[in-house]
Amino acid sequence: MSSSSSSSSSMSFSVSKKAPALVAPSAATPSGRLPLSAEDRVVPLFFFVHGIVVFEEGGTERVSVVREALAKALVHYYPVAGRIVADPDDDGELGIACTGEGVWFVEASADCSLESLGDVNLYFQQGELEQPQLLDLAKHKLLPSLPAELDQTTVPLVMQVTEFLCGGFMLGFKFSHAMFDGVGMAQFVVAMGEMARGLAEPTTKPVWCRNALPRLTPGPSEADTDHPPVAVDSSQSRVLLPYTVDIPIDRVDKLKDRFEEETGERCTAFDVVAAKLWQCRTRAMGLQPHVAVSVHFLANIRRLLRDRLPPEGGYYGNCLNFVVVEGQAGHIAGSPIFEIVRLVKEAKERLPTQLSRWLKGLAGQRVPTSSSTSLSIVDWRRLGLYETDFGCGAAKYVASFDEPPVMLLNSPAPAKGIRVVTKCVAEEHLDAFRNNMSEW
């Protein structure tokens, strides 16, 4: 298992950008207005998600290839070429005006090779502890920007392709969470790759049907209320430090096998890593045993809405719900890891029953609150971005420029493992957290 900080000297590079230009669908597309789902319209989703997909090989004219692939994909995903607008005929509810304007696209070139950047993926996630502004510089170079006069809240997607001297390239993106969730965005990018490889249409046909999703509103908590949270806000105002570690997949598999031996049940890699992170952070913070702690994450619920969504898939809007796991600090810190894995696993298994109750109006959707004793995990490993292929091979790695407390990614190829990117503990807890994470 390895962890590292990047070298600032390796990150001195320049990127030349052309002015943003619109890429419209390559053929005529329908016009009119389309509704967003109730989940799409949740106010917290009106933000851009920032990320990159990195390809070691690109061949020639990668920018042109990707631009043309985008234009072709927009024929099938024509709402993405539109704009997010308020509908005056629907009490100002937000929807999509299918204008066919297109996606803002930036063409760029770097003055270095990918190899010269070192472990780019780790750097983008972590940055230099002494010089965190370098992360912002990298974001400025490798992510697209919009013309200053535009209202960014109306734009579903912006893209940039940066070519490197070695022939590799990066696809940088900002997408509105009101248009896509992570699975939906990956579906779109994979479709672009298929267009670049000559397919006439995407393998997975895009589906809109935003009206099919139920309105799930916050309501009474279904969690155990015997142990109300105890406020521990002393670290809330402290600066949280980054820490990145690669966990070899054989370590994770070993713990999964031991869990099955102990319980007779199977668990997932996510169950293991989430449990480990939750326990290690709780131990590192040294909380009093009675303090309530929690971990939460978003679960894809497409499979639970088969009666509302087409069985062949293709839905690319938001289709997520929170899973919240709670306990007391003493129990989480002191129990065998298998017990914590079981808590995570059982919380996931309760989701179908909870969703059924929500759909019947018997309870509200659980929305976690942020506090110094809660831990949020975002998992990008299974979105599909790693399968993107523009004709020169699948992506080497994926990185996010956003900073959730914990982000799970695949370790950069050819390594087999899980990259855990964290910003969840204060300086006085970092060494203890790091030491706990090293013990498998």
Sine and cosine of phi, psi and omega as CSV:
sin_phi,cos_phi,sin_psi,cos_psi,sin_omega,cos_omega
0.00,0.00,0.74,-0.68,-0.09,-1.00
-0.78,-0.62,0.50,-0.86,0.11,-0.99
-0.65,-0.76,0.35,-0.94,-0.12,-0.99
-0.26,-0.96,0.37,-0.93,0.25,-0.97
-0.93,-0.36,0.47,-0.88,-0.05,-1.00
-1.00,0.05,0.24,-0.97,0.01,-1.00
-0.99,-0.16,0.81,-0.58,-0.03,-1.00
-0.91,0.42,-0.48,0.88,-0.03,-1.00
-0.91,0.41,-0.46,0.89,-0.03,-1.00
-0.99,0.16,-0.11,0.99,-0.10,-0.99
-0.97,-0.24,0.25,0.97,0.02,-1.00
-1.00,0.07,0.99,-0.13,0.00,-1.00
-0.54,-0.84,0.37,-0.93,-0.02,-1.00
-0.90,-0.44,0.54,-0.84,0.06,-1.00
-0.79,-0.61,0.81,-0.59,0.07,-1.00
-0.99,-0.13,0.78,-0.62,-0.03,-1.00
-0.87,-0.48,0.61,-0.80,0.20,-0.98
-1.00,0.03,0.27,-0.96,0.00,-1.00
-0.90,0.44,0.57,-0.82,0.05,-1.00
-0.85,0.53,0.65,-0.76,0.02,-1.00
-0.72,-0.70,0.52,-0.85,0.00,-1.00
-0.99,0.17,0.71,-0.70,0.15,-0.99
-0.94,-0.34,0.93,-0.37,-0.03,-1.00
-1.00,-0.02,0.31,-0.95,0.09,-1.00
-0.82,0.57,0.58,-0.81,-0.07,-1.00
-0.98,0.22,-0.10,1.00,0.05,-1.00
-0.58,-0.81,0.20,-0.98,-0.01,-1.00
-0.88,0.48,0.60,-0.80,-0.01,-1.00
-0.75,-0.66,0.35,-0.94,0.00,-1.00
-0.89,0.45,0.47,-0.88,0.07,-1.00
-0.92,-0.39,0.02,-1.00,-0.01,-1.00
0.92,-0.40,-0.24,-0.97,-0.03,-1.00
-0.88,-0.47,0.57,-0.82,0.07,-1.00
-0.81,-0.59,0.60,-0.80,0.01,-1.00
-0.98,0.18,0.51,-0.86,0.25,-0.97
-1.00,0.04,0.35,-0.94,0.05,-1.00
-0.97,0.22,0.22,-0.97,0.05,-1.00
-0.86,0.51,-0.57,0.82,0.00,-1.00
-0.95,0.30,-0.61,0.79,0.05,-1.00
-0.87,0.50,-0.55,0.83,-0.11,-0.99
-1.00,0.08,0.00,1.00,0.05,-1.00
-0.87,0.49,0.79,-0.61,-0.13,-0.99
-0.81,0.58,-0.67,0.74,-0.01,-1.00
-0.87,0.49,-0.25,0.97,-0.01,-1.00
-0.99,0.10,-0.05,1.00,-0.02,-1.00
-1.00,0.06,0.95,0.32,0.07,-1.00
-0.51,-0.86,0.34,-0.94,0.06,-1.00
-1.00,0.06,0.67,-0.74,0.20,-0.98
-0.99,-0.13,0.74,-0.67,-0.12,-0.99
-0.92,-0.38,0.74,-0.67,0.03,-1.00
-0.30,-0.96,0.13,-0.99,0.07,-1.00
-0.68,-0.73,0.46,-0.89,0.17,-0.99
-0.85,-0.53,0.80,-0.60,-0.15,-0.99
-0.93,-0.36,0.73,-0.68,-0.02,-1.00
-0.84,-0.54,0.81,-0.58,-0.03,-1.00
-0.94,0.35,-0.54,0.84,-0.02,-1.00
-0.84,-0.54,0.62,-0.78,-0.02,-1.00
-0.69,-0.73,-0.33,0.94,-0.06,-1.00
0.95,0.31,-0.44,-0.90,-0.03,-1.00
-0.98,-0.19,0.43,-0.90,0.09,-1.00
0.81,0.58,0.67,0.74,-0.01,-1.00
-0.90,0.44,-0.60,0.80,0.00,-1.00
-0.87,0.49,-0.71,0.70,0.00,-1.00
-0.90,0.43,-0.65,0.76,0.01,-1.00
-0.88,0.47,-0.72,0.69,-0.03,-1.00
-0.93,0.36,-0.64,0.77,0.01,-1.00
-0.87,0.49,-0.72,0.70,0.01,-1.00
-0.91,0.41,-0.61,0.79,0.04,-1.00
-0.90,0.43,-0.63,0.77,0.06,-1.00
-0.88,0.48,-0.72,0.70,-0.01,-1.00
-0.87,0.49,-0.64,0.77,0.00,-1.00
-0.95,0.31,-0.64,0.76,0.00,-1.00
-0.90,0.43,-0.54,0.84,-0.02,-1.00
-0.93,0.38,-0.34,0.94,0.10,-1.00
-0.90,0.43,-0.64,0.77,-0.01,-1.00
-0.99,0.11,-0.54,0.84,0.02,-1.00
-0.95,-0.31,0.79,0.61,-0.16,-0.99
-0.87,0.49,-0.46,0.89,0.06,-1.00
-0.87,0.49,-0.46,0.89,-0.02,-1.00
-0.92,0.39,-0.40,0.92,0.05,-1.00
-0.99,0.12,-0.01,1.00,0.00,-1.00
-0.99,-0.11,-0.40,-0.92,-0.05,-1.00
-0.69,-0.72,0.53,-0.85,0.04,-1.00
-0.99,0.12,0.86,-0.51,-0.10,-0.99
-0.66,-0.75,0.35,-0.94,0.11,-0.99
-1.00,0.08,0.68,-0.74,-0.03,-1.00
-0.99,-0.12,0.94,-0.35,-0.02,-1.00
-0.91,0.42,-0.36,0.93,0.00,-1.00
-1.00,0.03,0.02,1.00,-0.03,-1.00
-0.72,-0.70,0.74,0.67,0.03,-1.00
0.81,0.58,0.54,0.84,0.06,-1.00
0.97,0.24,0.18,0.98,0.01,-1.00
-0.88,0.47,0.60,-0.80,-0.03,-1.00
-0.98,0.18,0.64,-0.77,0.05,-1.00
-0.51,-0.86,-0.22,-0.97,-0.01,-1.00
-0.91,-0.40,0.82,-0.57,0.16,-0.99
-1.00,0.01,0.92,-0.40,-0.05,-1.00
-0.99,0.14,0.99,0.11,-0.09,-1.00
-1.00,-0.08,-0.29,0.96,-0.05,-1.00
0.95,0.33,0.25,0.97,-0.03,-1.00
-0.87,0.50,-0.64,0.77,0.04,-1.00
0.92,-0.38,0.00,-1.00,-0.02,-1.00
-0.96,-0.27,0.72,-0.69,0.08,-1.00
-0.93,0.36,0.73,-0.68,-0.15,-0.99
-0.71,-0.70,0.71,-0.70,-0.02,-1.00
-0.88,-0.48,0.77,-0.64,0.07,-1.00
-0.99,-0.16,0.76,-0.65,-0.08,-1.00
-0.59,-0.81,0.35,-0.94,0.07,-1.00
-0.62,-0.79,0.63,-0.78,0.00,-1.00
-0.97,-0.24,0.40,-0.92,-0.05,-1.00
-0.99,-0.11,0.44,0.90,-0.05,-1.00
-0.51,-0.86,0.07,-1.00,0.09,-1.00
-1.00,-0.10,0.31,-0.95,0.09,-1.00
-0.88,0.48,-0.64,0.77,-0.05,-1.00
-0.88,0.48,-0.56,0.83,-0.04,-1.00
-0.93,0.36,-0.28,0.96,0.02,-1.00
-0.99,0.14,-0.14,0.99,-0.02,-1.00
0.96,0.28,-0.60,-0.80,-0.03,-1.00
-0.99,0.15,0.98,0.18,-0.12,-0.99
-0.85,0.53,-0.68,0.73,-0.06,-1.00
-0.85,0.52,-0.72,0.70,-0.02,-1.00
-0.92,0.40,-0.64,0.77,-0.01,-1.00
-0.89,0.47,-0.73,0.68,-0.04,-1.00
-0.87,0.50,-0.59,0.80,0.00,-1.00
-0.96,0.27,-0.59,0.81,-0.23,-0.97
-0.95,-0.32,-0.75,0.67,-0.07,-1.00
0.96,0.28,0.14,-0.99,0.04,-1.00
-0.99,0.16,0.74,-0.67,0.04,-1.00
-0.86,0.51,-0.62,0.79,-0.04,-1.00
-0.99,0.17,-0.38,0.92,-0.07,-1.00
-0.71,-0.70,0.92,0.38,-0.04,-1.00
-0.90,0.45,-0.28,0.96,0.00,-1.00
-0.92,0.39,-0.32,0.95,0.03,-1.00
-0.89,0.46,-0.54,0.84,0.03,-1.00
-0.89,0.46,-0.67,0.74,0.03,-1.00
-0.91,0.42,-0.58,0.81,0.04,-1.00
-0.90,0.43,-0.69,0.73,0.02,-1.00
-0.89,0.45,-0.66,0.76,0.04,-1.00
-0.86,0.51,-0.70,0.72,-0.02,-1.00
-0.88,0.47,-0.58,0.81,-0.06,-1.00
-0.98,0.22,-0.62,0.78,-0.22,-0.98
-0.96,-0.29,-0.11,0.99,0.07,-1.00
-0.94,-0.33,0.53,-0.85,-0.05,-1.00
-0.96,0.26,0.44,-0.90,0.12,-0.99
-0.85,-0.53,0.42,-0.91,-0.01,-1.00
-0.98,-0.18,0.40,-0.92,0.15,-0.99
-0.81,0.58,0.68,-0.73,-0.14,-0.99
-0.86,0.51,-0.50,0.86,-0.09,-1.00
-0.98,0.19,-0.14,0.99,-0.06,-1.00
-0.99,0.17,0.54,-0.84,0.16,-0.99
-0.99,0.12,0.97,-0.26,-0.12,-0.99
-0.91,0.41,-0.39,0.92,-0.02,-1.00
-0.93,0.37,-0.23,0.97,-0.02,-1.00
-1.00,-0.05,-0.15,0.99,-0.17,-0.99
-0.99,-0.12,0.85,-0.53,0.00,-1.00
-0.96,0.28,-0.50,0.86,-0.17,-0.99
-0.36,-0.93,0.62,-0.78,0.13,-0.99
-0.71,-0.70,0.61,-0.79,-0.04,-1.00
-0.71,-0.71,0.43,-0.90,0.10,-0.99
-0.63,-0.78,0.68,-0.74,0.15,-0.99
-0.91,-0.41,0.84,-0.55,0.02,-1.00
-0.92,-0.38,0.87,-0.49,0.03,-1.00
-1.00,-0.02,0.61,-0.79,0.02,-1.00
-0.92,-0.38,0.34,-0.94,-0.09,-1.00
-0.88,0.48,-0.45,0.89,-0.04,-1.00
-0.98,0.22,-0.15,0.99,-0.07,-1.00
0.98,-0.18,-0.21,0.98,0.08,-1.00
-0.97,0.23,0.19,-0.98,0.01,-1.00
-0.45,-0.89,0.30,-0.96,0.06,-1.00
-0.85,-0.53,0.69,-0.72,0.15,-0.99
-0.98,-0.20,0.94,-0.33,0.05,-1.00
-0.99,-0.14,0.59,-0.81,-0.03,-1.00
-0.58,-0.82,0.46,-0.89,0.24,-0.97
-0.78,-0.62,0.87,-0.50,0.03,-1.00
-0.83,-0.55,0.57,-0.82,0.03,-1.00
-0.97,0.23,0.79,-0.61,0.02,-1.00
-0.92,0.38,-0.24,0.97,0.08,-1.00
-0.96,0.29,-0.42,0.91,0.01,-1.00
-1.00,-0.02,-0.69,0.73,-0.09,-1.00
-0.79,-0.62,0.41,-0.91,0.46,-0.89
-0.99,-0.16,-0.04,-1.00,-0.07,-1.00
-0.87,0.49,-0.65,0.76,0.02,-1.00
-0.89,0.45,-0.67,0.75,-0.01,-1.00
-0.91,0.41,-0.66,0.75,0.02,-1.00
-0.90,0.44,-0.69,0.72,0.03,-1.00
-0.88,0.47,-0.63,0.78,0.03,-1.00
-0.86,0.51,-0.66,0.75,0.01,-1.00
-0.92,0.39,-0.72,0.70,-0.03,-1.00
-0.91,0.41,-0.64,0.77,0.07,-1.00
-0.88,0.47,-0.63,0.77,0.05,-1.00
-0.88,0.47,-0.63,0.78,0.08,-1.00
-0.85,0.52,-0.70,0.72,0.03,-1.00
-0.87,0.50,-0.65,0.76,0.02,-1.00
-0.90,0.43,-0.62,0.78,0.06,-1.00
-0.90,0.45,-0.64,0.77,0.01,-1.00
-0.91,0.42,-0.49,0.87,-0.02,-1.00
-1.00,0.01,0.10,0.99,0.14,-0.99
0.99,-0.12,0.08,1.00,0.05,-1.00
-0.93,0.37,0.57,-0.82,-0.02,-1.00
-0.97,0.24,-0.49,0.87,0.02,-1.00
-0.45,-0.89,0.33,-0.94,-0.04,-1.00
-0.89,0.45,0.57,-0.82,0.08,-1.00
-0.87,0.50,-0.69,0.72,0.10,-0.99
-0.99,-0.11,0.91,-0.42,-0.05,-1.00
-0.97,0.26,0.79,-0.61,-0.02,-1.00
-0.92,0.38,0.62,-0.78,-0.02,-1.00
-0.80,-0.60,0.75,-0.66,0.02,-1.00
-1.00,0.02,-0.97,0.25,0.06,-1.00
0.54,0.84,0.75,0.66,-0.03,-1.00
-0.92,0.39,-0.42,0.91,0.03,-1.00
-0.94,0.35,-0.23,0.97,-0.06,-1.00
-0.97,0.25,-0.37,0.93,-0.04,-1.00
-0.99,0.16,0.64,-0.77,-0.01,-1.00
-0.96,0.27,0.34,-0.94,0.12,-0.99
-1.00,0.03,0.94,-0.33,-0.01,-1.00
-0.96,-0.27,0.95,-0.32,-0.08,-1.00
-0.97,-0.23,0.46,-0.89,0.05,-1.00
-0.85,0.52,0.61,-0.79,-0.02,-1.00
-0.45,-0.89,-0.29,-0.96,-0.04,-1.00
-0.86,0.52,0.62,-0.78,0.03,-1.00
-0.92,0.39,0.65,-0.76,0.08,-1.00
-0.98,-0.18,0.12,0.99,-0.03,-1.00
-0.99,0.13,0.24,-0.97,0.07,-1.00
-0.89,0.47,0.82,-0.57,-0.03,-1.00
-0.96,-0.29,0.25,0.97,0.00,-1.00
-0.94,0.33,-0.38,0.93,-0.07,-1.00
-0.80,-0.59,0.99,0.13,-0.03,-1.00
-0.89,0.46,0.50,-0.87,-0.04,-1.00
-0.87,0.49,0.56,-0.83,0.13,-0.99
-0.95,-0.30,0.82,-0.57,-0.09,-1.00
-0.90,0.43,0.80,-0.59,0.09,-1.00
-0.72,-0.70,0.99,0.12,-0.16,-0.99
-0.97,-0.23,0.13,0.99,-0.08,-1.00
-0.88,0.47,-0.53,0.85,-0.02,-1.00
-1.00,-0.01,-0.11,0.99,-0.08,-1.00
-0.89,0.45,-0.58,0.81,-0.04,-1.00
-1.00,-0.01,-0.08,1.00,0.00,-1.00
-0.99,0.15,0.39,-0.92,0.04,-1.00
-0.97,0.25,0.79,-0.61,0.04,-1.00
-1.00,-0.01,0.71,-0.71,-0.08,-1.00
-0.99,-0.15,0.54,-0.84,0.01,-1.00
-0.98,0.19,0.53,-0.85,0.09,-1.00
-0.48,-0.88,0.79,-0.61,-0.03,-1.00
-0.83,-0.55,0.68,-0.73,-0.02,-1.00
-0.57,-0.82,0.62,-0.78,0.11,-0.99
-0.99,-0.17,0.81,-0.58,0.03,-1.00
-0.96,-0.26,0.92,-0.40,0.01,-1.00
-0.84,0.54,0.62,-0.78,-0.09,-1.00
-0.90,0.43,-0.44,0.90,0.00,-1.00
-0.93,0.37,-0.49,0.87,0.09,-1.00
-0.91,0.42,-0.69,0.73,0.00,-1.00
-0.91,0.41,-0.71,0.70,-0.01,-1.00
-0.88,0.47,-0.59,0.81,0.01,-1.00
-0.89,0.46,-0.67,0.74,0.00,-1.00
-0.94,0.33,-0.58,0.81,0.08,-1.00
-0.88,0.48,-0.69,0.72,0.01,-1.00
-0.90,0.44,-0.66,0.75,0.01,-1.00
-0.91,0.41,-0.58,0.81,0.05,-1.00
-0.89,0.46,-0.69,0.73,0.01,-1.00
-0.90,0.43,-0.62,0.78,0.04,-1.00
-0.90,0.43,-0.63,0.78,-0.05,-1.00
-0.97,0.25,-0.59,0.80,-0.17,-0.98
-0.91,-0.41,-0.29,0.96,-0.10,-0.99
0.97,0.23,0.14,0.99,-0.01,-1.00
-0.86,-0.51,0.34,-0.94,0.04,-1.00
-0.98,-0.18,0.42,-0.91,0.08,-1.00
-0.68,-0.74,0.15,-0.99,-0.02,-1.00
-0.98,-0.22,0.22,-0.98,0.09,-1.00
-0.87,0.49,-0.60,0.80,0.03,-1.00
-0.89,0.46,-0.70,0.72,0.01,-1.00
-0.81,0.58,-0.71,0.70,-0.05,-1.00
-0.91,0.42,-0.76,0.65,-0.08,-1.00
-0.93,0.36,-0.65,0.76,0.03,-1.00
-0.88,0.47,-0.69,0.73,0.01,-1.00
-0.90,0.44,-0.68,0.73,0.00,-1.00
-0.89,0.46,-0.72,0.70,0.00,-1.00
-0.88,0.47,-0.71,0.70,-0.03,-1.00
-0.88,0.48,-0.72,0.70,-0.02,-1.00
-0.92,0.38,-0.69,0.72,-0.03,-1.00
-0.90,0.43,-0.67,0.75,0.02,-1.00
-0.92,0.40,-0.67,0.74,0.00,-1.00
-0.88,0.47,-0.69,0.72,0.04,-1.00
-0.89,0.45,-0.70,0.72,-0.07,-1.00
-0.90,0.44,-0.55,0.83,-0.05,-1.00
-0.97,0.22,-0.27,0.96,0.05,-1.00
0.87,0.49,0.67,0.74,-0.05,-1.00
-0.96,0.28,0.40,-0.91,0.11,-0.99
-0.90,0.43,0.57,-0.82,-0.11,-0.99
-0.83,0.55,-0.51,0.86,-0.09,-1.00
-1.00,0.08,-0.10,0.99,-0.05,-1.00
-0.94,0.35,0.73,-0.69,0.03,-1.00
-0.97,0.23,0.76,-0.66,0.05,-1.00
-0.80,-0.60,0.38,-0.93,-0.02,-1.00
-0.50,-0.87,0.36,-0.93,0.17,-0.98
-0.75,-0.66,0.63,-0.78,0.02,-1.00
-0.61,-0.79,0.41,-0.91,-0.04,-1.00
-0.37,-0.93,0.30,-0.95,0.01,-1.00
-1.00,-0.08,0.70,-0.71,0.03,-1.00
-0.93,-0.36,0.68,-0.73,0.10,-0.99
-0.96,0.29,0.86,-0.51,-0.07,-1.00
-0.95,-0.33,0.34,0.94,0.02,-1.00
-0.83,0.55,-0.69,0.73,-0.05,-1.00
-0.92,0.40,-0.37,0.93,0.00,-1.00
-1.00,0.04,-0.09,1.00,-0.02,-1.00
-0.87,-0.50,0.59,0.81,-0.03,-1.00
-0.88,0.47,-0.47,0.88,-0.01,-1.00
-0.97,0.24,-0.21,0.98,-0.01,-1.00
-0.93,-0.36,-0.44,0.90,-0.03,-1.00
-0.94,-0.35,0.48,-0.88,0.01,-1.00
-0.84,0.54,0.70,-0.72,-0.06,-1.00
-0.90,0.44,-0.40,0.92,-0.03,-1.00
-0.99,0.17,-0.03,1.00,0.04,-1.00
1.00,0.10,-0.25,-0.97,0.05,-1.00
0.97,-0.26,-0.13,0.99,-0.01,-1.00
-0.94,0.33,0.79,-0.61,-0.10,-1.00
-0.87,-0.50,0.22,0.98,0.13,-0.99
-1.00,0.06,-0.09,-1.00,0.01,-1.00
-0.94,0.34,0.79,-0.62,-0.01,-1.00
-0.56,-0.83,0.91,0.41,-0.17,-0.99
-0.72,-0.69,0.47,-0.88,0.16,-0.99
-0.57,-0.82,0.51,-0.86,-0.01,-1.00
-0.97,0.25,0.63,-0.77,0.23,-0.97
-0.92,-0.39,0.80,-0.60,-0.04,-1.00
-0.87,-0.49,0.78,-0.62,0.03,-1.00
-0.89,-0.46,0.77,-0.64,-0.09,-1.00
-0.80,-0.60,0.41,-0.91,0.05,-1.00
-0.16,-0.99,-0.02,-1.00,0.08,-1.00
-0.98,-0.19,0.56,-0.83,-0.13,-0.99
-0.81,0.58,-0.66,0.75,-0.02,-1.00
-0.88,0.47,-0.65,0.76,0.00,-1.00
-0.94,0.35,-0.69,0.72,-0.03,-1.00
-0.92,0.39,-0.66,0.75,-0.04,-1.00
-0.96,0.27,-0.54,0.84,-0.16,-0.99
-0.98,-0.18,-0.18,0.98,-0.05,-1.00
-0.99,0.12,0.40,-0.92,0.15,-0.99
-0.85,0.53,0.54,-0.84,-0.05,-1.00
-0.85,0.53,-0.49,0.87,-0.01,-1.00
-0.90,0.44,-0.52,0.86,0.03,-1.00
-0.93,0.36,-0.61,0.79,0.01,-1.00
-0.95,0.31,-0.63,0.77,0.09,-1.00
-0.85,0.52,-0.67,0.74,0.00,-1.00
-0.88,0.47,-0.64,0.77,0.02,-1.00
-0.88,0.47,-0.69,0.72,0.01,-1.00
-0.91,0.41,-0.72,0.70,-0.03,-1.00
-0.88,0.48,-0.72,0.69,-0.03,-1.00
-0.92,0.39,-0.57,0.82,0.05,-1.00
-0.90,0.44,-0.65,0.76,0.06,-1.00
-0.91,0.42,-0.63,0.78,-0.04,-1.00
-0.94,0.34,-0.34,0.94,0.04,-1.00
-0.98,0.18,-0.22,0.97,-0.10,-0.99
-0.85,0.52,-0.69,0.72,0.02,-1.00
-0.86,0.52,-0.67,0.74,0.02,-1.00
-0.91,0.41,-0.67,0.74,0.01,-1.00
-0.89,0.45,-0.69,0.73,-0.01,-1.00
-0.88,0.47,-0.65,0.76,0.04,-1.00
-0.87,0.50,-0.67,0.74,0.03,-1.00
-0.91,0.42,-0.63,0.77,0.02,-1.00
-0.90,0.44,-0.69,0.72,-0.02,-1.00
-0.89,0.45,-0.49,0.87,0.02,-1.00
-1.00,0.06,-0.01,1.00,0.00,-1.00
0.97,0.24,0.29,0.96,-0.04,-1.00
-1.00,0.05,-0.25,0.97,0.00,-1.00
-0.36,-0.93,0.27,-0.96,0.03,-1.00
-0.98,-0.20,0.33,-0.94,0.04,-1.00
-0.90,0.43,0.68,-0.73,0.03,-1.00
-0.98,0.22,0.86,-0.51,0.05,-1.00
-0.89,-0.45,0.92,-0.38,-0.07,-1.00
-0.94,0.35,0.46,-0.89,0.09,-1.00
-0.97,-0.22,0.55,-0.84,-0.02,-1.00
-1.00,0.07,0.73,-0.68,0.07,-1.00
-0.45,-0.90,0.13,-0.99,-0.02,-1.00
-0.93,0.36,-0.26,0.97,-0.01,-1.00
-0.96,-0.28,0.14,0.99,0.07,-1.00
-0.95,-0.30,0.50,-0.87,-0.03,-1.00
-0.79,-0.61,0.81,-0.58,0.01,-1.00
-0.96,-0.27,0.72,-0.69,-0.02,-1.00
-0.85,-0.52,0.76,-0.65,0.08,-1.00
-0.90,-0.43,0.77,-0.64,-0.07,-1.00
-0.89,-0.46,0.92,-0.40,0.02,-1.00
-0.97,-0.23,0.09,1.00,-0.13,-0.99
-0.92,0.39,-0.55,0.84,-0.15,-0.99
-0.94,-0.34,0.26,0.97,-0.04,-1.00
-0.92,0.39,-0.59,0.81,-0.07,-1.00
0.89,-0.46,-0.15,0.99,-0.03,-1.00
-0.88,0.48,-0.53,0.85,-0.02,-1.00
-0.92,0.38,-0.33,0.94,-0.01,-1.00
-1.00,0.05,-0.04,1.00,-0.01,-1.00
-0.89,0.47,0.73,-0.69,-0.05,-1.00
-0.56,-0.83,0.91,-0.41,0.01,-1.00
-1.00,-0.07,0.32,0.95,0.06,-1.00
0.95,-0.31,-0.06,1.00,0.00,-1.00
-0.81,-0.58,0.42,0.91,0.03,-1.00
0.96,-0.30,0.39,-0.92,-0.03,-1.00
-0.93,0.36,0.30,-0.95,-0.01,-1.00
-0.86,0.50,0.60,-0.80,0.07,-1.00
-0.97,0.24,-0.71,0.71,0.07,-1.00
-0.33,-0.94,0.18,-0.98,-0.04,-1.00
-0.79,-0.61,0.59,-0.81,0.05,-1.00
-0.64,-0.77,0.46,-0.89,0.04,-1.00
-0.92,-0.40,0.63,-0.77,0.09,-1.00
-1.00,-0.07,-0.07,1.00,0.06,-1.00
-0.99,0.15,0.27,-0.96,-0.11,-0.99
-0.79,-0.61,0.94,0.35,0.16,-0.99
-0.94,0.33,0.31,-0.95,0.03,-1.00
-0.81,0.59,-0.63,0.78,0.05,-1.00
-0.65,-0.76,0.75,-0.66,0.11,-0.99
-0.84,-0.54,0.76,-0.65,0.06,-1.00
-0.97,-0.26,0.78,-0.63,0.03,-1.00
-0.73,-0.69,0.21,-0.98,0.18,-0.98
-0.98,0.20,0.61,-0.80,0.13,-0.99
-0.87,0.49,0.56,-0.83,-0.02,-1.00
-0.83,0.55,0.70,-0.71,0.04,-1.00
-0.86,0.51,0.58,-0.82,0.17,0.99
-1.00,-0.03,0.09,1.00,-0.01,-1.00
-0.88,0.48,0.54,-0.84,0.05,-1.00
-0.93,-0.37,0.95,-0.30,-0.02,-1.00
0.01,-1.00,-0.13,-0.99,-0.01,-1.00
-0.88,-0.48,0.84,-0.54,0.08,-1.00
-1.00,0.03,0.85,-0.53,0.00,-1.00
-0.96,-0.29,0.91,-0.41,-0.02,-1.00
-0.94,-0.33,0.88,-0.47,-0.11,-0.99
-0.83,-0.56,0.44,-0.90,0.22,-0.98
-0.51,-0.86,0.95,0.31,-0.22,-0.97
-0.71,-0.70,0.02,1.00,0.03,-1.00
-0.71,-0.70,0.49,-0.87,0.06,-1.00
-0.98,0.21,0.19,-0.98,-0.10,-0.99
-0.83,0.55,-0.65,0.76,-0.07,-1.00
-0.94,0.33,-0.21,0.98,0.00,-1.00
-0.95,-0.30,-0.11,0.99,-0.16,-0.99
-0.91,0.42,-0.71,0.70,-0.02,-1.00
-0.88,0.48,-0.68,0.73,0.01,-1.00
-0.91,0.42,-0.64,0.77,0.03,-1.00
-0.90,0.44,-0.71,0.70,0.00,-1.00
-0.88,0.47,-0.70,0.71,-0.01,-1.00
-0.90,0.44,-0.67,0.75,0.03,-1.00
-0.89,0.45,-0.64,0.77,-0.02,-1.00
-0.93,0.37,-0.35,0.94,-0.01,-1.00
-0.99,0.15,-0.18,0.98,-0.07,-1.00
-0.99,-0.15,0.95,-0.33,0.02,-1.00
-0.85,-0.52,0.00,0.00,0.00,0.00
